[in-house]
């Protein structure tokens, strides 16, 4: 399964944090640290492997933990309607 950011969302990095605006739902989400890194990576079309590599380089975390955290965050983003899933 691959995921992509839904088309109707806007986001911007401000002072080290990423703010995601879901105008149709009148919602704003604030992402910092690993969440911001993952979001921007997904926006750039990076793979899970690329994201895990970036997470281990940026934060003090091993690959297994980074992958587990990535999977949990992607699940949360899917459930909140910020990502859509596509079958591989």
C-alpha positions in Angstrom: 0.0 0.0 0.0 1.2 3.5 -0.9 -0.2 6.6 0.6 -0.4 10.2 -0.6 -1.5 13.5 0.8 -5.1 14.4 -0.1 -5.2 17.0 -2.8 -7.5 19.5 -1.0 -5.0 20.2 1.8 -2.5 23.1 2.2 0.5 23.0 4.4 3.4 25.3 5.4 6.5 25.1 7.6 6.6 27.9 10.1 9.3 28.1 12.8 10.2 24.5 12.6 6.6 23.2 12.7 4.3 22.1 9.8 0.8 23.4 9.8 -1.7 21.5 7.7 -5.0 23.2 6.7 -8.0 21.1 5.8 -10.2 23.9 4.6 -13.2 21.7 3.6 -13.4 20.4 7.2 -12.3 23.7 8.8 -9.5 22.0 10.6 -5.8 22.8 11.2 -3.2 20.3 12.3 0.1 21.2 13.9 3.0 18.8 13.3 6.5 19.0 14.8 9.6 16.9 15.1 9.3 13.5 13.4 5.7 14.2 12.3 6.8 17.2 10.3 9.6 15.3 8.8 7.3 12.4 7.7 4.7 14.8 6.3 7.2 16.7 4.2 8.7 13.4 3.0 5.3 12.1 2.0 4.6 15.4 0.2 7.9 14.9 -1.7 6.9 11.4 -2.7 9.5 9.6 -0.5 9.1 5.9 0.2 8.8 4.4 3.6 12.4 3.2 3.3 13.5 6.8 2.6 11.5 8.1 5.5 13.0 5.6 7.9 16.5 6.6 6.8 15.7 10.3 7.3 14.2 9.6 10.7 17.3 7.6 11.9 19.6 10.3 10.6 17.7 13.2 12.2 16.6 11.6 15.5 18.1 9.2 18.0 16.1 6.2 16.9 16.9 2.8 15.4 15.4 1.6 12.1 13.0 -0.8 13.7 11.6 1.8 16.0 11.4 4.4 13.2 9.5 2.1 11.0 7.0 1.2 13.8 6.5 4.9 14.6 6.1 5.7 10.8 3.4 3.0 10.5 1.5 4.3 13.5 1.6 7.9 12.2 0.5 6.9 8.7 -2.4 5.0 10.2 -3.3 8.1 12.3 -3.2 10.3 9.2 -5.4 7.9 7.2 -7.9 7.8 10.0 -8.0 11.6 10.3 -8.6 11.9 6.5 -5.3 13.6 5.7 -4.0 10.8 3.5 -5.4 8.5 1.0 -4.3 4.9 0.3 -3.6 3.3 -3.0 -3.0 -0.4 -3.6 0.4 -1.3 -5.0 
